[in-house]
């Protein structure tokens, strides 16, 4: 195997690891397993919601723990991954159904863009942004 082929194989493996990590993160959020979700979010994580709110890791996961944000369903489509040494960007379309502060937001389509960094031997999400598709 040439070095170029080895690099392509490594990138394909890293991209699949990122997809699996994002899917595990989503499962933790939907099941409100905040202890598990914490493992996927960097301490300096920031979410920009579809309505433009900016939430820190503690604010976001705290809202999930308190039941203020309750994901009923989060179904991602195919995830595109761009790798850059110790960072990566994932983009995908998903259908979400969520209860936010007691208000049910019906199942809708959203674009998600997540920035990951490789820290302490694992991929962690540092930024996340969701955009509603109208």
VMD Tcl script that builds the backbone (N, CA, C; Angstrom):
set m [mol new atoms 402]
animate dup $m
set s [atomselect $m all]
$s set {name element resname resid chain x y z} {
  {N N UNK 1 A 0.852 -1.175 0.000}
  {CA C UNK 1 A 0.000 0.000 0.000}
  {C C UNK 1 A 0.898 1.239 0.000}
  {N N UNK 2 A 0.572 2.165 -0.870}
  {CA C UNK 2 A 1.342 3.403 -0.942}
  {C C UNK 2 A 0.939 4.327 0.208}
  {N N UNK 3 A 1.737 5.365 0.437}
  {CA C UNK 3 A 1.417 6.341 1.485}
  {C C UNK 3 A 0.091 7.042 1.178}
  {N N UNK 4 A -0.139 7.349 -0.080}
  {CA C UNK 4 A -1.394 8.010 -0.477}
  {C C UNK 4 A -2.587 7.111 -0.181}
  {N N UNK 5 A -2.462 5.821 -0.484}
  {CA C UNK 5 A -3.546 4.872 -0.198}
  {C C UNK 5 A -3.759 4.733 1.304}
  {N N UNK 6 A -2.685 4.714 2.073}
  {CA C UNK 6 A -2.788 4.631 3.531}
  {C C UNK 6 A -3.484 5.866 4.095}
  {N N UNK 7 A -3.160 7.039 3.541}
  {CA C UNK 7 A -3.802 8.282 3.982}
  {C C UNK 7 A -5.298 8.267 3.689}
  {N N UNK 8 A -5.679 7.782 2.532}
  {CA C UNK 8 A -7.098 7.702 2.156}
  {C C UNK 8 A -7.829 6.734 3.079}
  {N N UNK 9 A -7.209 5.601 3.372}
  {CA C UNK 9 A -7.806 4.614 4.277}
  {C C UNK 9 A -7.978 5.207 5.671}
  {N N UNK 10 A -6.956 5.925 6.170}
  {CA C UNK 10 A -7.037 6.545 7.488}
  {C C UNK 10 A -8.136 7.606 7.519}
  {N N UNK 11 A -8.231 8.415 6.477}
  {CA C UNK 11 A -9.269 9.448 6.433}
  {C C UNK 11 A -10.665 8.828 6.399}
  {N N UNK 12 A -10.826 7.751 5.640}
  {CA C UNK 12 A -12.129 7.067 5.589}
  {C C UNK 12 A -12.478 6.523 6.969}
  {N N UNK 13 A -11.496 5.961 7.660}
  {CA C UNK 13 A -11.725 5.436 9.012}
  {C C UNK 13 A -12.089 6.564 9.977}
  {N N UNK 14 A -11.336 7.675 9.919}
  {CA C UNK 14 A -11.622 8.813 10.791}
  {C C UNK 14 A -13.005 9.399 10.504}
  {N N UNK 15 A -13.393 9.484 9.237}
  {CA C UNK 15 A -14.713 10.009 8.881}
  {C C UNK 15 A -15.810 9.114 9.451}
  {N N UNK 16 A -15.618 7.805 9.356}
  {CA C UNK 16 A -16.628 6.876 9.904}
  {C C UNK 16 A -16.670 6.973 11.426}
  {N N UNK 17 A -15.529 7.132 12.071}
  {CA C UNK 17 A -15.498 7.313 13.524}
  {C C UNK 17 A -16.266 8.567 13.922}
  {N N UNK 18 A -16.106 9.635 13.155}
  {CA C UNK 18 A -16.844 10.873 13.436}
  {C C UNK 18 A -18.347 10.678 13.269}
  {N N UNK 19 A -18.755 9.996 12.225}
  {CA C UNK 19 A -20.187 9.725 12.023}
  {C C UNK 19 A -20.740 8.921 13.200}
  {N N UNK 20 A -20.016 7.903 13.616}
  {CA C UNK 20 A -20.454 7.077 14.748}
  {C C UNK 20 A -20.507 7.894 16.034}
  {N N UNK 21 A -19.536 8.782 16.214}
  {CA C UNK 21 A -19.518 9.647 17.400}
  {C C UNK 21 A -20.723 10.574 17.403}
  {N N UNK 22 A -21.023 11.180 16.255}
  {CA C UNK 22 A -22.180 12.085 16.173}
  {C C UNK 22 A -23.475 11.315 16.420}
  {N N UNK 23 A -23.597 10.135 15.874}
  {CA C UNK 23 A -24.810 9.344 16.101}
  {C C UNK 23 A -24.952 8.956 17.566}
  {N N UNK 24 A -23.850 8.615 18.224}
  {CA C UNK 24 A -23.897 8.285 19.651}
  {C C UNK 24 A -24.274 9.524 20.468}
  {N N UNK 25 A -23.768 10.683 20.070}
  {CA C UNK 25 A -24.120 11.939 20.746}
  {C C UNK 25 A -25.615 12.211 20.619}
  {N N UNK 26 A -26.155 12.008 19.423}
  {CA C UNK 26 A -27.588 12.235 19.210}
  {C C UNK 26 A -28.430 11.278 20.041}
  {N N UNK 27 A -28.023 10.007 20.101}
  {CA C UNK 27 A -28.760 9.032 20.927}
  {C C UNK 27 A -28.759 9.462 22.395}
  {N N UNK 28 A -27.626 9.962 22.880}
  {CA C UNK 28 A -27.550 10.419 24.270}
  {C C UNK 28 A -28.471 11.613 24.503}
  {N N UNK 29 A -28.528 12.538 23.542}
  {CA C UNK 29 A -29.398 13.709 23.682}
  {C C UNK 29 A -30.870 13.318 23.659}
  {N N UNK 30 A -31.250 12.427 22.755}
  {CA C UNK 30 A -32.655 12.004 22.655}
  {C C UNK 30 A -33.082 11.249 23.911}
  {N N UNK 31 A -32.196 10.436 24.452}
  {CA C UNK 31 A -32.544 9.677 25.661}
  {C C UNK 31 A -32.326 10.495 26.935}
  {N N UNK 32 A -31.901 11.747 26.782}
  {CA C UNK 32 A -31.625 12.650 27.910}
  {C C UNK 32 A -30.596 12.052 28.864}
  {N N UNK 33 A -29.656 11.306 28.316}
  {CA C UNK 33 A -28.550 10.750 29.095}
  {C C UNK 33 A -27.450 11.809 29.149}
  {N N UNK 34 A -27.624 12.756 30.053}
  {CA C UNK 34 A -26.735 13.913 30.120}
  {C C UNK 34 A -25.318 13.499 30.504}
  {N N UNK 35 A -25.179 12.512 31.372}
  {CA C UNK 35 A -23.837 12.050 31.753}
  {C C UNK 35 A -23.091 11.546 30.520}
  {N N UNK 36 A -23.767 10.782 29.689}
  {CA C UNK 36 A -23.148 10.279 28.451}
  {C C UNK 36 A -22.913 11.426 27.463}
  {N N UNK 37 A -23.881 12.322 27.329}
  {CA C UNK 37 A -23.762 13.443 26.391}
  {C C UNK 37 A -22.572 14.340 26.742}
  {N N UNK 38 A -22.294 14.518 28.029}
  {CA C UNK 38 A -21.161 15.347 28.457}
  {C C UNK 38 A -19.848 14.880 27.848}
  {N N UNK 39 A -19.705 13.587 27.652}
  {CA C UNK 39 A -18.468 13.016 27.113}
  {C C UNK 39 A -18.209 13.449 25.674}
  {N N UNK 40 A -19.250 13.808 24.953}
  {CA C UNK 40 A -19.120 14.179 23.537}
  {C C UNK 40 A -18.935 15.680 23.328}
  {N N UNK 41 A -19.216 16.483 24.355}
  {CA C UNK 41 A -19.200 17.941 24.240}
  {C C UNK 41 A -17.976 18.519 24.948}
  {N N UNK 42 A -17.194 19.325 24.230}
  {CA C UNK 42 A -16.051 20.004 24.830}
  {C C UNK 42 A -16.549 20.995 25.874}
  {N N UNK 43 A -15.693 21.303 26.839}
  {CA C UNK 43 A -16.082 22.250 27.886}
  {C C UNK 43 A -16.467 23.610 27.312}
  {N N UNK 44 A -15.854 24.005 26.187}
  {CA C UNK 44 A -16.148 25.289 25.569}
  {C C UNK 44 A -17.174 25.171 24.432}
  {N N UNK 45 A -17.952 24.090 24.443}
  {CA C UNK 45 A -19.005 23.863 23.439}
  {C C UNK 45 A -19.969 25.041 23.397}
  {N N UNK 46 A -20.448 25.324 22.187}
  {CA C UNK 46 A -21.478 26.343 22.001}
  {C C UNK 46 A -22.440 25.868 20.922}
  {N N UNK 47 A -23.732 25.962 21.231}
  {CA C UNK 47 A -24.804 25.640 20.287}
  {C C UNK 47 A -25.489 26.929 19.859}
  {N N UNK 48 A -25.725 27.058 18.564}
  {CA C UNK 48 A -26.584 28.114 18.037}
  {C C UNK 48 A -27.849 27.413 17.550}
  {N N UNK 49 A -28.960 27.709 18.190}
  {CA C UNK 49 A -30.224 27.043 17.891}
  {C C UNK 49 A -30.851 27.616 16.624}
  {N N UNK 50 A -31.881 26.939 16.085}
  {CA C UNK 50 A -32.551 27.457 14.885}
  {C C UNK 50 A -33.181 28.840 15.073}
  {N N UNK 51 A -33.461 29.230 16.330}
  {CA C UNK 51 A -34.045 30.560 16.552}
  {C C UNK 51 A -32.986 31.571 16.974}
  {N N UNK 52 A -31.706 31.173 16.892}
  {CA C UNK 52 A -30.621 32.109 17.118}
  {C C UNK 52 A -30.115 32.224 18.540}
  {N N UNK 53 A -30.593 31.360 19.449}
  {CA C UNK 53 A -30.075 31.380 20.811}
  {C C UNK 53 A -28.688 30.755 20.850}
  {N N UNK 54 A -27.830 31.297 21.687}
  {CA C UNK 54 A -26.499 30.747 21.903}
  {C C UNK 54 A -26.488 30.087 23.277}
  {N N UNK 55 A -26.162 28.783 23.298}
  {CA C UNK 55 A -26.149 28.039 24.561}
  {C C UNK 55 A -24.771 27.417 24.782}
  {N N UNK 56 A -24.249 27.573 25.990}
  {CA C UNK 56 A -23.012 26.910 26.382}
  {C C UNK 56 A -23.301 25.433 26.654}
  {N N UNK 57 A -22.254 24.668 26.859}
  {CA C UNK 57 A -22.413 23.257 27.204}
  {C C UNK 57 A -23.284 23.106 28.445}
  {N N UNK 58 A -22.962 23.840 29.502}
  {CA C UNK 58 A -23.725 23.700 30.744}
  {C C UNK 58 A -25.171 24.139 30.577}
  {N N UNK 59 A -25.402 25.217 29.838}
  {CA C UNK 59 A -26.781 25.682 29.627}
  {C C UNK 59 A -27.570 24.667 28.800}
  {N N UNK 60 A -26.951 24.153 27.744}
  {CA C UNK 60 A -27.628 23.192 26.862}
  {C C UNK 60 A -27.938 21.889 27.584}
  {N N UNK 61 A -26.916 21.285 28.162}
  {CA C UNK 61 A -27.141 20.003 28.830}
  {C C UNK 61 A -27.971 20.172 30.104}
  {N N UNK 62 A -27.850 21.328 30.743}
  {CA C UNK 62 A -28.699 21.614 31.905}
  {C C UNK 62 A -30.164 21.707 31.520}
  {N N UNK 63 A -30.456 22.307 30.371}
  {CA C UNK 63 A -31.841 22.407 29.892}
  {C C UNK 63 A -32.400 21.023 29.555}
  {N N UNK 64 A -31.551 20.146 29.035}
  {CA C UNK 64 A -31.987 18.778 28.747}
  {C C UNK 64 A -32.237 18.039 30.057}
  {N N UNK 65 A -31.332 18.165 31.012}
  {CA C UNK 65 A -31.475 17.497 32.311}
  {C C UNK 65 A -32.742 17.959 33.037}
  {N N UNK 66 A -33.064 19.254 32.911}
  {CA C UNK 66 A -34.239 19.825 33.583}
  {C C UNK 66 A -35.535 19.568 32.821}
  {N N UNK 67 A -35.437 18.989 31.606}
  {CA C UNK 67 A -36.627 18.734 30.810}
  {C C UNK 67 A -37.114 19.938 30.029}
  {N N UNK 68 A -36.367 21.033 30.030}
  {CA C UNK 68 A -36.769 22.212 29.259}
  {C C UNK 68 A -36.575 21.983 27.766}
  {N N UNK 69 A -35.599 21.144 27.416}
  {CA C UNK 69 A -35.426 20.682 26.043}
  {C C UNK 69 A -35.573 19.169 26.084}
  {N N UNK 70 A -36.545 18.662 25.341}
  {CA C UNK 70 A -36.765 17.214 25.289}
  {C C UNK 70 A -36.891 16.807 23.827}
  {N N UNK 71 A -35.883 16.083 23.357}
  {CA C UNK 71 A -35.921 15.594 21.986}
  {C C UNK 71 A -36.801 14.351 21.933}
  {N N UNK 72 A -37.842 14.398 21.111}
  {CA C UNK 72 A -38.713 13.244 20.922}
  {C C UNK 72 A -38.175 12.354 19.811}
  {N N UNK 73 A -37.528 12.978 18.832}
  {CA C UNK 73 A -36.985 12.247 17.687}
  {C C UNK 73 A -35.902 13.093 17.044}
  {N N UNK 74 A -34.819 12.431 16.618}
  {CA C UNK 74 A -33.740 13.112 15.893}
  {C C UNK 74 A -33.205 12.095 14.901}
  {N N UNK 75 A -33.604 12.231 13.643}
  {CA C UNK 75 A -33.264 11.251 12.618}
  {C C UNK 75 A -32.361 11.886 11.556}
  {N N UNK 76 A -31.052 11.646 11.670}
  {CA C UNK 76 A -30.131 12.228 10.700}
  {C C UNK 76 A -30.118 11.461 9.388}
  {N N UNK 77 A -29.905 12.188 8.316}
  {CA C UNK 77 A -29.662 11.572 7.000}
  {C C UNK 77 A -28.157 11.348 6.886}
  {N N UNK 78 A -27.688 11.102 5.680}
  {CA C UNK 78 A -26.265 10.865 5.457}
  {C C UNK 78 A -25.439 12.060 5.931}
  {N N UNK 79 A -24.346 11.767 6.605}
  {CA C UNK 79 A -23.487 12.806 7.156}
  {C C UNK 79 A -22.264 13.007 6.271}
  {N N UNK 80 A -22.064 14.246 5.836}
  {CA C UNK 80 A -20.852 14.601 5.094}
  {C C UNK 80 A -19.794 15.029 6.106}
  {N N UNK 81 A -18.557 14.577 5.903}
  {CA C UNK 81 A -17.468 14.874 6.834}
  {C C UNK 81 A -16.305 15.494 6.075}
  {N N UNK 82 A -15.755 16.580 6.619}
  {CA C UNK 82 A -14.521 17.192 6.121}
  {C C UNK 82 A -13.503 17.119 7.242}
  {N N UNK 83 A -12.356 16.527 6.977}
  {CA C UNK 83 A -11.307 16.350 7.983}
  {C C UNK 83 A -10.164 17.332 7.756}
  {N N UNK 84 A -9.657 17.888 8.854}
  {CA C UNK 84 A -8.538 18.821 8.821}
  {C C UNK 84 A -7.619 18.524 10.006}
  {N N UNK 85 A -6.745 17.545 9.880}
  {CA C UNK 85 A -5.789 17.157 10.911}
  {C C UNK 85 A -6.466 16.915 12.247}
  {N N UNK 86 A -6.470 17.883 13.164}
  {CA C UNK 86 A -7.053 17.697 14.498}
  {C C UNK 86 A -8.462 18.278 14.627}
  {N N UNK 87 A -9.086 18.596 13.497}
  {CA C UNK 87 A -10.449 19.128 13.519}
  {C C UNK 87 A -11.231 18.546 12.353}
  {N N UNK 88 A -12.551 18.660 12.453}
  {CA C UNK 88 A -13.428 18.137 11.403}
  {C C UNK 88 A -14.752 18.887 11.454}
  {N N UNK 89 A -15.424 18.896 10.323}
  {CA C UNK 89 A -16.756 19.482 10.231}
  {C C UNK 89 A -17.689 18.410 9.693}
  {N N UNK 90 A -18.837 18.276 10.345}
  {CA C UNK 90 A -19.876 17.343 9.906}
  {C C UNK 90 A -21.096 18.169 9.519}
  {N N UNK 91 A -21.705 17.826 8.388}
  {CA C UNK 91 A -22.930 18.502 7.964}
  {C C UNK 91 A -23.926 17.444 7.535}
  {N N UNK 92 A -25.168 17.610 7.971}
  {CA C UNK 92 A -26.207 16.662 7.587}
  {C C UNK 92 A -27.579 17.301 7.753}
  {N N UNK 93 A -28.511 16.709 7.086}
  {CA C UNK 93 A -29.913 17.097 7.209}
  {C C UNK 93 A -30.559 16.100 8.165}
  {N N UNK 94 A -31.499 16.581 8.978}
  {CA C UNK 94 A -32.164 15.689 9.928}
  {C C UNK 94 A -33.596 16.138 10.142}
  {N N UNK 95 A -34.399 15.174 10.560}
  {CA C UNK 95 A -35.756 15.475 11.005}
  {C C UNK 95 A -35.752 15.421 12.526}
  {N N UNK 96 A -36.248 16.490 13.135}
  {CA C UNK 96 A -36.313 16.583 14.588}
  {C C UNK 96 A -37.732 16.862 15.034}
  {N N UNK 97 A -38.043 16.307 16.186}
  {CA C UNK 97 A -39.250 16.674 16.910}
  {C C UNK 97 A -38.805 16.925 18.336}
  {N N UNK 98 A -39.150 18.101 18.868}
  {CA C UNK 98 A -38.622 18.511 20.171}
  {C C UNK 98 A -39.682 19.269 20.959}
  {N N UNK 99 A -39.591 19.164 22.270}
  {CA C UNK 99 A -40.400 19.991 23.160}
  {C C UNK 99 A -39.438 20.987 23.792}
  {N N UNK 100 A -39.728 22.272 23.608}
  {CA C UNK 100 A -38.864 23.333 24.107}
  {C C UNK 100 A -39.662 24.212 25.056}
  {N N UNK 101 A -39.292 24.185 26.336}
  {CA C UNK 101 A -40.016 24.936 27.375}
  {C C UNK 101 A -41.519 24.659 27.332}
  {N N UNK 102 A -41.883 23.386 27.185}
  {CA C UNK 102 A -43.281 22.985 27.197}
  {C C UNK 102 A -44.003 23.144 25.873}
  {N N UNK 103 A -43.356 23.720 24.892}
  {CA C UNK 103 A -43.962 23.939 23.573}
  {C C UNK 103 A -43.449 22.871 22.615}
  {N N UNK 104 A -44.371 22.068 22.075}
  {CA C UNK 104 A -43.979 21.030 21.123}
  {C C UNK 104 A -43.721 21.643 19.752}
  {N N UNK 105 A -42.521 21.422 19.258}
  {CA C UNK 105 A -42.166 21.846 17.909}
  {C C UNK 105 A -42.358 20.619 17.025}
  {N N UNK 106 A -43.325 20.657 16.094}
  {CA C UNK 106 A -43.618 19.478 15.280}
  {C C UNK 106 A -42.385 19.015 14.495}
  {N N UNK 107 A -42.426 17.752 14.097}
  {CA C UNK 107 A -41.336 17.184 13.297}
  {C C UNK 107 A -41.069 18.105 12.104}
  {N N UNK 108 A -39.816 18.516 11.996}
  {CA C UNK 108 A -39.395 19.431 10.933}
  {C C UNK 108 A -38.006 19.037 10.453}
  {N N UNK 109 A -37.641 19.585 9.300}
  {CA C UNK 109 A -36.319 19.339 8.732}
  {C C UNK 109 A -35.371 20.466 9.111}
  {N N UNK 110 A -34.124 20.091 9.399}
  {CA C UNK 110 A -33.081 21.039 9.785}
  {C C UNK 110 A -31.769 20.636 9.135}
  {N N UNK 111 A -30.938 21.619 8.867}
  {CA C UNK 111 A -29.534 21.377 8.526}
  {C C UNK 111 A -28.745 21.499 9.814}
  {N N UNK 112 A -27.792 20.617 10.009}
  {CA C UNK 112 A -26.904 20.658 11.170}
  {C C UNK 112 A -25.469 20.737 10.685}
  {N N UNK 113 A -24.716 21.624 11.294}
  {CA C UNK 113 A -23.285 21.731 11.044}
  {C C UNK 113 A -22.601 21.681 12.395}
  {N N UNK 114 A -21.684 20.732 12.551}
  {CA C UNK 114 A -20.986 20.538 13.816}
  {C C UNK 114 A -19.483 20.555 13.580}
  {N N UNK 115 A -18.785 21.345 14.384}
  {CA C UNK 115 A -17.324 21.387 14.341}
  {C C UNK 115 A -16.793 20.528 15.480}
  {N N UNK 116 A -15.928 19.598 15.129}
  {CA C UNK 116 A -15.299 18.701 16.094}
  {C C UNK 116 A -13.808 18.986 16.173}
  {N N UNK 117 A -13.231 18.734 17.345}
  {CA C UNK 117 A -11.784 18.773 17.524}
  {C C UNK 117 A -11.346 17.492 18.206}
  {N N UNK 118 A -10.150 17.040 17.850}
  {CA C UNK 118 A -9.586 15.845 18.464}
  {C C UNK 118 A -8.841 16.293 19.716}
  {N N UNK 119 A -9.393 15.941 20.878}
  {CA C UNK 119 A -8.836 16.361 22.159}
  {C C UNK 119 A -8.741 15.154 23.087}
  {N N UNK 120 A -7.647 15.059 23.792}
  {CA C UNK 120 A -7.467 13.994 24.786}
  {C C UNK 120 A -7.784 12.616 24.223}
  {N N UNK 121 A -7.374 12.377 22.977}
  {CA C UNK 121 A -7.527 11.060 22.379}
  {C C UNK 121 A -8.900 10.722 21.839}
  {N N UNK 122 A -9.770 11.738 21.690}
  {CA C UNK 122 A -11.110 11.467 21.144}
  {C C UNK 122 A -11.671 12.721 20.479}
  {N N UNK 123 A -12.676 12.494 19.631}
  {CA C UNK 123 A -13.358 13.591 18.949}
  {C C UNK 123 A -14.414 14.172 19.877}
  {N N UNK 124 A -14.438 15.508 19.973}
  {CA C UNK 124 A -15.422 16.213 20.796}
  {C C UNK 124 A -16.013 17.360 19.977}
  {N N UNK 125 A -17.319 17.548 20.095}
  {CA C UNK 125 A -17.971 18.641 19.386}
  {C C UNK 125 A -17.703 19.940 20.146}
  {N N UNK 126 A -17.316 20.994 19.396}
  {CA C UNK 126 A -17.036 22.294 20.010}
  {C C UNK 126 A -18.069 23.352 19.614}
  {N N UNK 127 A -18.561 23.254 18.393}
  {CA C UNK 127 A -19.597 24.169 17.916}
  {C C UNK 127 A -20.666 23.363 17.206}
  {N N UNK 128 A -21.898 23.804 17.361}
  {CA C UNK 128 A -23.003 23.168 16.660}
  {C C UNK 128 A -24.006 24.246 16.259}
  {N N UNK 129 A -24.506 24.146 15.037}
  {CA C UNK 129 A -25.520 25.086 14.585}
  {C C UNK 129 A -26.582 24.329 13.811}
  {N N UNK 130 A -27.833 24.651 14.115}
  {CA C UNK 130 A -28.975 24.050 13.424}
  {C C UNK 130 A -29.747 25.152 12.712}
  {N N UNK 131 A -30.147 24.867 11.489}
  {CA C UNK 131 A -30.905 25.821 10.678}
  {C C UNK 131 A -32.177 25.143 10.205}
  {N N UNK 132 A -33.308 25.748 10.496}
  {CA C UNK 132 A -34.584 25.189 10.067}
  {C C UNK 132 A -34.712 25.299 8.553}
  {N N UNK 133 A -35.297 24.281 7.950}
  {CA C UNK 133 A -35.566 24.268 6.514}
  {C C UNK 133 A -37.062 24.557 6.344}
  {N N UNK 134 A -37.358 25.638 5.712}
  {CA C UNK 134 A -38.763 26.037 5.540}
  {C C UNK 134 A -39.269 25.620 4.178}
}
mol reanalyze $m
mol bondsrecalc $m
mol representation Tube
mol addrep $m
